[in-house]
Amino acid sequence: MANKTQEVGGIEFPFPYIPYSIQKDFMTELYQVLEAGKIGIFESPTGTGKSLSLICGALSWLRDFEQKKRQEEAHLLETGTVPSTDGKDPPPSSSCQETPGTPGTAGEPDWVTQFVQRKEERELVDRLKEEQVRRKKREERLQQIRHNAQLKYAAKRLRQEEEETENLLRLSKEMLAAGAGLEQLEAGEEELVLAEYESDEEKRTASGVEEEEDLEEEHVTKIYYCSRTHSQLAQFVHEVQKSPFGKETRLVSLGSRQNLCVNEDVKNLGSVQLINDRCMEMQRSRHEKKNKAEEEKPKRRRQESMAACPFYSYEQMQLLRDEILVEVKDIEQLVTLGKEARACPYYGSRFAIPAAQLVVLPYQILLHAATRKAAGVRLQGQVVIIDEAHNLIDTITGIHSAELCQAHSQLLQYMERYRKRLKAKNLMYIKQILYLLEKFVSVLGGNIKQNPNTQSLLQTGTELRTINDFLFQCQIDNINLFKVQRYCEKSMVSRKLFGFTERYGAVPLPSGEQPRLAGFQRFLQSLHPGATEAASPAPVEEGEARAPRPASPLMHIEGFLAALTTANQDGRVILSRQGSLSQSSLKFLLLNPAVHFAQVVKECRAVIIAGGTMQPVSDFREQLLACAGVGAERVVEFSCGHVIPPDHILPLVICRGPSNQQLEFTYQKRDLPPMMDEAGRVLCNLCNVVPGGVVCFFPSYEYQRQVRAHWEKSGLLARLAVRKKVFQEPKRANQVEQVLMEYSRCIKSCGQAAGMVTGALLLSVVGGKMSEGINFSDDLGRCVVMVGMPYPNVTSPELQEKMAYLDQTLPRTPGQVPPGKAVVENLCMKAVNQSIGRAIRHQKDFASIVLLDQRYARAPVLAKLPAWIRDCVEVKAAFGPAFAALRKFHREKSSPS
């Protein structure tokens, strides 16, 4: 693409083509928000080039920021004095830490104050000189790699020779060690035994990563860009590659071990937990082998059979780091490069973070403090862009909520198996965890010694407790949960347990305990999230053969314990007691997501929350930003229209159907046969006049299934099939692509051959696979239909507690609905806006949008639609005028111009 640099308000924005006016406005506002260090809420409809606007706007600011910083550094090094900042940013520093503050000078003589000031200036100059040397070395190194590929291949040959030597040494050691050991354990079982544990109060052993820490670089000012899925991140990286900044930006993509591991033996383990566990064990094996004193001790052998990972070479990962920084690469390209260089992309990408200008990462890494720290992400003074942020509040809530999945029987079996090999402190903590699990079962009304499947509960129903009340009720308020949680994290007991159960399943125990533990095993499976949908065995689908195995139940315990350390007012524990213990559960519900987002906005220079459908934005302002301590003056909102002409879209609210039946799909009325029949008649009429594809959204999978079954019985489905081939959104993610391919193929073939069938009808679900991230452009989505309003289930205890919490914590505006009820309406409209945004993907596209429910006609509801739809929406009280408008619109747009 040619570089069409645009100058707006004195700022140059390189762009791959002449941008739309709304893109210029977007980039200008973004630049100003980053410069002023504010929080921006940006909305740009899908199809308006939002990603390129974010890239070119943000990287233009970073370019100017770095240039200004270099000029200030040069001035400081030349004069030796700190330039006046006029209350703006402090003098430049390589890291994002604050420069040393001037000590209080009250009562100090002038000569003392001047001495301190000169000393600080000398230290700053020395730091800047060191930084310049490091930066120059890095630039020379990267330039060398760009123009001298021989370095890479020489290093690769060296690594291959080293690997061959390591393999020979490993084989020799294995031969010498054959037959040795403390007791007869099976091959590879040593890695399942917990290492000796020392708490934080005790002296810690060396971590074994001194070389990496000593040589760690300072973090330059950078932009962290995050989105929900790896496919969205890959798409963003490709946009960067195509942009004018693609050749010069130092970009690094972060991902999980599952996505980045290049060690086939580890990757073939399949499960995320097993991959993480094996990776960390291999690292520890490598570091333990370095410690000769430890090796010489006559203690039991520790993992001598576990070879160090051949890809975890510091030298090779440094080379990989430089290769990453030289050229923009997505995750797939990074994995390919790692295989070629024989270096680990997971750790190599983390080594590249300090010098990177743009870091691309998933939500889960950025929004979870512990994960952020483990990945080496530092937010102090940096810029964060959160894209596809329409569900940001729900994402934060979900990441920090936890459902309890019991693990008592597995942990008990593990302790019995390795009791003689475990140190006293390990046994103490395992017994504490077992005690906690017994109390959790007891509070549900169950007994740990009985089969949960046959154990009926006297009291049923759902109960919510504050964290403190729950701890008192369980009689565990005297246990230090922080210590137990820290033990789980440091000892990796959940991963050991997972490896143990993967290896043995149920280990034989004394005959009296076996039946109840087998029953408890079934209880674990029944409580595992998603197990209810897999009640009957289903044939393994193609593409599911390598599906990750379920996580260790103890990992859910860890999440639950971590959640219980949340502040009492910010969360609730939900006790769900069903007919039997195996159907019951405990769940932690986070009520205040702002408590976890506050650290992000506090540390960062600026935060951008962006999306295609951000309306209504009041949730972001009130629930997230205000509660995180962000003042209203720091928040900037930007929303732009669409690039299509107004006559390319026809949004309609239809209040009555063809037989004059009032359309109101409330929970009370939507199951009535006349209501389902009327929805079918509306669709039959639409399919007669709309060419190509029609996408129809239902509030839930269950309602979609119910309506389809009713139409099949009444004959309406056959009538629909006369004009459109009917497709249905699958529940299984691995089937989505196949359905979309067949849907697309059908529309294309119908467009080429004139016949009775004019396209296809896709029955989809709000919040499902088709309502987000799927592009129904051109003939794939000429009409989007929304059946009813997808309100969340207001009878659910979780939502009721959330509403009550918001009513208590958020200010109530006179004449407005209570905050809790407003949030429910906002959740509904966000889902609607996200679904109807699937149509209209570019400037020449056109589509009609049909909202089937008279409740959409209310002014407060219409106000929550995106502006580009709200400004041209028409409310039709009767079906006749609506049908006439649709027929005219599609006839005019479909006819050759």
N, C-alpha and C positions, 0 to 999 in steps of 0.2 A: 504493500500500500504506500502511496505517496504521502509525504508529511505535509499536511495543510495547517501550518502554525497559525493560530488565531490570537490576536491581541485584544483583550477585553479589559478596559479600565486600567491600562498600563501593565497588565500581566500577560505574559506569553503562554499560551496553552498549545503545545504540539498536539496534533490530532491526525488520525489516518485519513480522514476525509473532511469535507466541509460540514461542521456540526450543525444540528438543528439549533434554533434560537433557545429552546428550553435546555439544551445541553450546555450552551454558553452560560446561561443563568445558573445552572446547577454547579458548574465548575467554579464560577466566580464566588458563589455563596459558600461552597465547600472550602475554597482557599481562605476566605475571610474567617470562617469558623476555626480552621486549624491555626491560623495566624494569631487569633485572639485567645486561643486555648479554651474554647467553649464546648458545649455538648450539643450536637446537631441531630435533629430528627428529619431525615430526608425521604421524601416519597417521589418516586418516578415510575410511572406505569410500565409494566413489562412490554418490551417492544420499542422503548424510547432510547435505548442505548445507555442504560444506567451503569453497567459495568465499565464501559469505556469512559464515561463521565467521571466515575470514581477514580479510575486509574490515572487519567490525564490530569484531573484536578488535584488529586493528592500528591502525585509524583512531581507535578510542577511546583507545588508548595515546598516539597522536600528539596528539590533542586535549588530553589531560591534560598531556603533556610541554610543549606550547606554552604552555598556561596557566601552568604552574609557572615556565617560563622568563620569561614576561612579568612575573610577580610578583617574581621575583628581580631582573629588570632595573629595575623600578620602585623596589625597595628600594635598589638600588645608586645609582640616579640621585638618589634623595631624600637618602640619607645620605652618599654619596660614598665609602663603605667597602665592601670586599668581604665578603659574608656568609660565615660559617663553613660549610664544606661537609661537615665530619665525615668526611672521607675519601671522599666520594661524587664526583659529577661536578664538574668545575671550573665557575667562574662562567660564565653564559651568554655566548655570542658568536654573531654572525650567521653566520659561516662555521663550518665544522666543524673548523677548525684549533685546535690547543691554544693556550691563553692563554700568554703568555710566562712561562717558569719563573723562580723567584726564584734569582738567582745565588748562588754559594757565599759564605757570609758569614764563613767561618773567618778569624779575625784582623782583621776589619773593625770599626772603631768603631761603636757603636750608632747614631750620627747618620747615618753613611753608609748603614747598612742601612735605617733609617727613610726616608731620602731616596729610595733606590731603590724601596722599597715604595710610597711615595706617588706617585712618578713613574709606576709601573706602573698604579696605581689611576686616576690622572688619564687615562692613555692609554686604559684600558679604558672609562672613562666617556665619553671623547670618541668612541670607536668605537661605543658603544651609542647615543649621541645621533645619530650619522650613520646608524646602522642604523634607528633609529626614524623618521627623516625619510624614508629610502628606502621603508620599509614603509608609512608613511602615504601617500606619493605613489602607491605601487603600488595600495593599497586604494582610494584615491580614483579612480584611473584605471579600475580594474576596475568600480567602482560606477557610474562615468559611462557606461561601455560598456553595462552592464546596463540602464540606464534612459534612454539617449539613443542610439537607433539612427542618428540623423542624422550623428553623427561618422563612423560606418562608411561611409555612402553618400557623404559629402563627400570622404573620403579615396579612395574608389573612383573618383569622378569625376576627382579630381586625378591619380590614377594613369593613367587612360585618356588624359587630355590629354598627360601626359608620354610615354606609350608611343607616341602618334601622332607626337609631335615626334621621338622616337628613331628611329622607322621612316623618317621623311622624311630625317633626317640619314644614316642607314645607306644608304638608296638613293642619295643624292647621292654619298657616298664610294665606293660600288661603281661608279657611273657614271664617276667621275673616275679610279678605279684600274684600270678595264678595260684589259687589254692589257699592264699593267706586270708586272715580275717578273724574278728573276735568271735563271731558265731555264724552259723550257716544261714546266711541271707541270700536270696536269689540275686542274680546279676542285675545291677542297676537299682537295687532296693535301697542301697546306702543313701541315695539322694533324697529319699523320703523321710529320713530321720532328721529331726530338728537339731540345729546346731545349738551350742551352749548360749543361753540368752543373758545379756547384761543390760540392766535398765539404764535410764539416763542418769540416775544418781551414782551409778558405778562407773569406773574408768572404762572408756571405750577403747577398743582395739583400733589399729590403723585401718583406714578404709581401703588402702591399696590403689588409690587413683591420684597419687600426688603429682605425677607427671602432667596429667591433664589439668589439674587445678592450678599448678604453678604457672602454666603457660596460657591460662585463659585470657582472652583479649577483653579489652574494654568494650562495652556495648555502645555502638554509635546510635544516634537518633534514627528511629526507624518507624515503619508503619506495620502494624499487625492487622491483617485482613482475615476475618473468619466467616465461615458460612456453615450450613447444617450438614451437608453431605460431601463425600469425597468427589462425587461427579460434579457438583457445583463448584468445588474448589479447582478441579481440573479444568473446567470451562473458563473460570476466571484466569488461570495461568495461561491458557491459550489466548485469551484476549490481551494479556500483557505481552505475550510473544508477538502478536500482530500489531501492537501499538508502537508509536515512535520511541517509546522507552524500552522496547524489548531487547535492544542490543546492549544497553548500558546499565540496566538495573541489576543489582545484586539481590536475587530472589532465592528464598529457600522454602520448600514445601515440607511441612511436618505431618506425620501420620503415625499410626499405631505400628507395633511390631508385626501384627498380622499383615499389614499392607506393605511393610518395608523390608521384612526379613528375607535374606537371600541364602540362608543356610537351609538347604532342602531337608535335611534330617529334622531340623526344628520346625520348619514351616509345615511339614507333613503331619505334625501332631494334630493339626486342624483346629483345636480349641484355642481361643484367645488366652485362657488362663494357663494352659499347658505351654504355649509358646512363650508367654511372659516368664513363667516359672523356669523353664529350661534355659532361656537366655540369661537370666540373672544367676542361675546356678553355674553356668559355664563361665560367667565373668568372675564369680567368687572363686571358682576352681583356679582360674588363671592367677588371681591375686594371691591366693593361698600358696600356690607353688612358688611365688616370688619370695615368700617369707621363709627363709631357710630354717630359722629357729623353730618355727612351728612344725616344719616337716620333720625335724630331728627328734621331736618329742615322741616318747614311746606310748602315746595314747592311741585310741582306736583310729583306724584309718578313716579319713573324711574324703569320700568322693574321688578316690584315685582312679576309678574307672571312667570318671567324667572328664572328657577331653575339653580343653579350652577351645572356644569358637575360632576357627581359622580366619574368620572375617573380622574379628575384633583385634585389629592391629593398629596401634596408635599412629604409626608412621603412615600406613595406607589410608587411614581415616583422615589424616591431615591433608593428604593428596586429594582425597575425595571431597573434602571441604572446599578446597580451592577450585576443583572442577565444578562444584555446585555454584560457586560464586561467579565463575567466569561467564556462564551462559544460563539463561532462564530455562528451568526444567520442571515438568510436572512429576507426579509420583511415579508413573510408569517409566519415564525416562530416567528418573533417579535410581529405580531398581535395576534397570538395564546397565547403567553406569556402575553401580555397585558390584554387579556380577563381573563386569569387565575388569574393574580395578581390584577385585577380590577384597573389598572393604565393605563394612556394614553401613548401609544407607540410613538406618534408624539413628545410630550415634553420629555418623558423619554429618547428617543434616543438622543435628543439635550443635555440633562444633561450629557450624556455619552461622548460627544465630547472631553472635556478637557483631560480626562485620556486615551482616545483611542489611539492606535498606528496606526490603519488603519481605515479611514473613507471612506465609499463607498456612492457616491451621484450622482444624474443626472447632466448633463450639465447645465441645467437651474439654478440650485442653485449655482454652482461654478462660472459661467461666467457672472452673473448679480450681480453687487455690492450690491444693496439694498436687494436682496433675500439672498445673502451670509451673510450679516450683520444680517438679521432677523433670520437666521438659527443658528447663533452663530459660524459661520466658520471664523477662523482667519488664514490668510495665512502667517503672518510674520515669516520668518525663516523656513517655512515648505516645504515639498516636494509635488509637484502636478504631477499626472500622468493622462493624458488625452488620453483615449483609443478610438479606432474607430474614429480617428481624421481626416480621409480623407476629411470630409466636415466641418472642424472646422471653417473656414473663413465664410462659408455660415451660419453656426449656430449662430455665434456671430452677423452677420449682421441681421439675422432674429429675434433674441431675442431683438435687439435694434432698429428695424424698427417698424413702426406702421401704420395701416390703419384706417382712420377715419370713424366711424359709427355714424351718427347723433343721438342725444338724446333729442332734444329740446322739443318735445311734452310731453314726459314722465316727464321730469324735471319740466315743467310748470304745469302739472297736480299735481305733488307731492307738489309743492309750494302752489298751490291753496287749496289743501286738508288740509295742516298742517300750513297754514300761521299764524294762531293765536297762535300756540304752538311753533313756531320757534323763537329763539332769533334774535336780530337785526343783529348780525355778520353773522349768518347762511344765513339770507335773503340777506345780501349784497353780499356774495360770490356766492350764487345761481344765483343772478341777473347778476353777472359778467360772470358766466359760460354761462348763457342764451345769454348774449351779444356776447360772443365769438362764440357761435354756429350760431347765426344770421349772423355774419360776415363771418364765414366759408361757409355758404350757399350762401351768397351774392357774394363771390369771385368766386364761380362756375357759377355765372350768374343767380341764383335762387332767389326766394322771399319766406320768411318764412311763409307768410300769404296765400300762394296758395298751391293747391294740387300738390305734386311733380310728380305724375304719369301723370298728364295732362299738366305739365308745360314744354313747349319746350324751349330749349336754343338757343339763336341766334348764339353763337359761339361754335363750337365743336372742338375736337382734344385734344391732350395731351401737357401740358406745364410744364416745370420744372423751379423752382425758388430756389434761395438760401434762407436760413432761414430768413435773414434780409429783403430781398426783399419781401418775402411772408408776413412777419409781417407788413411791410409798406403798401403793397397792401391791406391787410385786415383792415388797420387802427387800429391795436391793439398793436402797438409798445409802447404805453404809459401804458400798463397793465403789472404789475409784474407777469409774468407767473410762476416764482419760488414760489411766495406766493400762487397762485391759485392751483398749483400742490401740494404744501405742505398741503393746506386745504383739497383737495380731499383725500390725503393719510391719514391725521390724523382724519378727520371727518368720513371717510368711507362712504361718500355720495353715491358713486356708488353702494355699497352693499345695503344701505338703499333703493335706487331707484329700485334695482333689486328685493328686497323683496316686494316692493310696487307693481311693475308691475306683479310679479308672483301672487300676491294676488288678484289684482283688474283688471289687463289688462288695459282697458281704463276707466277712471273715468268720469262720466257725468260732462260736463262743460256747460256754457251758450250756448244756441242753435246756436248762430252765429259762435262760434268757433269749434263746434263739427265736421262739415264736413271736414274742412281743417286739423284738428288734426288727424282725422281718416285716411286721405290720407297720412299725415306725418308718421303715424304708419306703413303704407305699405312701405313708403320710407325707414324707418329704416330697415325693414326686407329685402328689396331689396338690401340695401347697406351692409348688414351683410356678412362677409366673408363666402363663401360656399353657400350663398342663391341662386346664379345663377344656381347651379347644381340641386337644389331642386325646380325648377320652377313648375313641375307637381307633385301632391301628389303621393307618392309611398306607397305601402303596407308596414306595419311595419314588418321587418324581425325578425326572432327569434334571440335573442341576442341583438336586437336594442331597445327593449321595455324600457330598463332602460338607454338609451343613455342620456348623460348629456344635459340639456337644454342649449340654447345659452346664452352667457355671456351678462351682461348688456351693452347696447350701451355706457353708460357713462364710462365703463372701457376702451373702445377703445379711448375715449376722453382723459382719464388720460394718456394712453400710448402715444397718439399724443402730448399732452402738454409737457410731459417729454422729448419727442424727440425734440421738438422745443427749448429746453434749451441746446441742443448740440451746440458745437462751429460751427460758420457759415460755415467754409470751409469743415467741416467733413460730411455734409449731404445736402440733397436736398428735397424739397417738390414737389410732383408730382400732378398736377391738371389735372384730367381726365374728360373732358366734353363730354358727349355722347348726344344722341338725346333728352333725357328728364332728369330732375334733379334726378329722382329716379335711373337712370342708371349711374350717375356721382359719382365721389369719390375723396377724398384727401388721399395721402399716403406719409409717410416720408420714405426716403431711406437713410440708413447709408452708406456712401462711405468709411469710414476709420474704419474698425473693430479694428485696432491696438490701437485706443484710449481707448477702454475698456479692451483690453488684457494687456496693458502696466502696469496696477496696479498689475496684477497677477504676471508677470515676475519680477517686481520691488520688491515686498514683499517676494516672495518665495526664499528659498535657491536654489532650482533646479526645473526645469519643464521638464517633459518628454511628448513629443507628439508622440503617437504610433498608428500604424494601420497595417492592412494587405496589403493595397495598398495605399502607400503614394506618389507614383510617379505621376506627377513631383513635386519635393519638392521646386522648386524655388518660388512658391506662398507663402509657409510658411516663407521662408527666407526674401523675399522682401516685401510682403504685410503685414505680421503679425509681424515678429520679428524685422526687420530693422526699420520699421515705429514705433515700440514700443520702440525704443531706445536701442535695444540689439546689441552689437558689434559682428562682424563676429567671433572674437576670442572666444566668449562664446558659440557659436553654434557648436554642434557635430552631425554629420550624421552617422547613422548605417543602413545598409541594408544587409540582408542575402538571400541566395538562398533558394530553396525548398528542402524538404527532399526526394522527389521522384527521382528515377533515370531519366536521361535525355530522355531515350527511352519510358517513361511512358506518355509523352505528345507530341501532334502533333499540333502545332499552324500554321495555314495557312492563308495567305492573298490571296483571289481569286479575280482576276481583271476582268474576263469575265465568263459569264454563259454558259450553255450547247449549246445554239444556237448562241454563239459567241457575244452576246449582252454585250457591255461594262457596267460594274457595277459601277454606280456612283449615289448614292442616295442623291443628293443635293436637296434643296428646289424646284429648278426649274424643276428637272427631276423625282423626286421620285413618283409623282402622275401619271406619264404616264403609261398607261396600259402595254406597252412592258416591262417596268422596273419591275412592280409588277408581271407580268407573269414570268419573268426570275428568280426572287427571289423564286417563287413557284416551278419552275422546279429544281432549285438547291436543295431546301429542299426535293423534291420528290426523287431525286437521293441519298441524304444523308440518308434518312429514309430507303432506300433499303439495306444499308450496315452497318449502325450504330445499334448495339443492344440496348435494354433498352430504356432509356429516352433521348430525345433531347430537349434542352431548347433554344428557339429562341427569342432574344431580339429585340424590335423595338424602334425607337427614342421617340415615344409618344403614349399615349392611342388612340388619334385620328387617327394616322397613322396605328396603329394596327387594329383598327376597320375598317378603309377604305380598307386595304389590305385583311383582312379576307372576307369582303363583296364582293370584286372583285373576290377572289378565289372561293367563293361559287357560284358566277354567272358564272364563266368560267369553273367550274368543277374541278379545281385544288384541292379544299378542299376535294372532294370525292376521288381523287387519293391519297392524303396524308393519308386519313382515311383507305385505304386498308392495309397499313403497320403499321401505328401508330394511336392510338386513340387521337383525337385532343382536348386539353384543352386550356382554355383562362384565363389569369390572371384577376380576378375581380377588379373592382374599389373600392368596399366596403371592408374595412379591416376585418369585421366580417365573410366574406365569404372565405377569403384566406385559412384558415386552412382546410375547407371542400374540396376545390379544390385540395390542396396538398395531402390530404388523399386519394382522389379518384385517383389522378395521380399516387401516390405511389402504391396503391392497384392494379391498372391496370398493371403497370410494373412488379410487383411481380407475378401476375397470368399469364401474358404472358410468363415470364421466366420459369414457371413450366409446361406450356402446349405448346407444339410445334404447331404452326399454322401460318396463314398468318400474323396476327397482332403480331408484335415482341416487342411492347412496347407502348410508348406514346410520343406525341409532345406537349410541353407547350409553348404557345405564350405569351411572357412576355414583360414588358416595362422597359426601362432603367430609373432608378430613382424611380421605382414603388416598390410594396410590395415584389416582388421576387428577386430584384437586390441587396438586402442587408439583411444580417442576416439569410438568408435561406441556408441550406446546401444541395446541390445536389450531395451527395457522391455516389460513386460506380455506380450502374445501374440507379440511379435517374438522373445522368447527364453525360452520356458517350460522349456527344457532346454539346458544347455551340456555338450558331451561333449569330453573331452580324450583323444585317441588317443596313447598312449605318453607318454614324458617327453622334452621338447625339449632334450636335452643339446647343448651346442655341440660341434663337431667336435674332439675331443681330439687327433686326429692332426695338426691344423694346426700348422705351426711357430710361428705367432704366439701361439696359446694355450699351447703348450708352453713357450715362452720367458716368457710372462706368469706361468705357474704356477711356473716355476723362480725367477723374480725374487721372487715373493711368498714362496716357501719360504725364500729367503735373507734377506728384509728384515722379514717379520712374525714376531712371537714365536709359538712353537709350544706349545700347551697339552698337557700329558701326557694321554694317553688319547684325544685328539681327532685327527681326520684332519688331514693337513698343510694349511697355509693355501691352497696352490695348488689342491688337490683340493676344499677347502671352497668356494672361489670358483666353481669349475665347477658344483657343486651349487646354489649360490646363484643363479648366472645362470639355471640351468634353472628353479628355483622362482619367481624373479621373473617369468619369461616366463609360467609357468603361472598365477600369481596375477593377472597383468595380464589374461590372456585370460578366465579364469572370472569376473573382476569385471565383465564386460560385462553380465551379468544382474543382476537386483535393483536397480532404479533409484529406488525410492521406498518409502514406508512400507507401502503396501498391495499391493506387488508380491509375486509368489511364483515360485519356479523350483527345478528340481532340477539338481544338478551331478554329472556322472558322470565319474570318473577311471578310464580303461581301462588298467590296468597294475598288476600285483601289487607292483611296487616302491614304489607310493604307500603301501602298507600299513606300510612301515618307520617306526619311531618318529622317527628324525631327519628324515625327509621330512615326516611329518605335522606336526612341530613348526614347519616353515617355512611352513605355510599361514596365511592371516590368521586372527586369533583368532576372528572371528565365524563362520568356516567350520570351523575346527579343533575348536571346542567341541561341534559337533553332527555331525561326520562319522562315518559308519558304514562299517566294513570288511566286505565280503561275500565270503567264500571261494568261494561257489558262485553261479551266475547266478540260480537259482530264487528264493531269498529276496530278491535284489536286485530282480528283476522284480516280485515281489509288492509290495514296499515302494513302488516307483515307481508301480505301477498304483493302489494305495490313495491315495498322496499326491495324484496328479493328479485322481483321481475326487472326492476330498473338496474340493480347492481349486477345481475347475472347476464343481462343482454350485452352483446358486443358494442363497445363505444365507437 
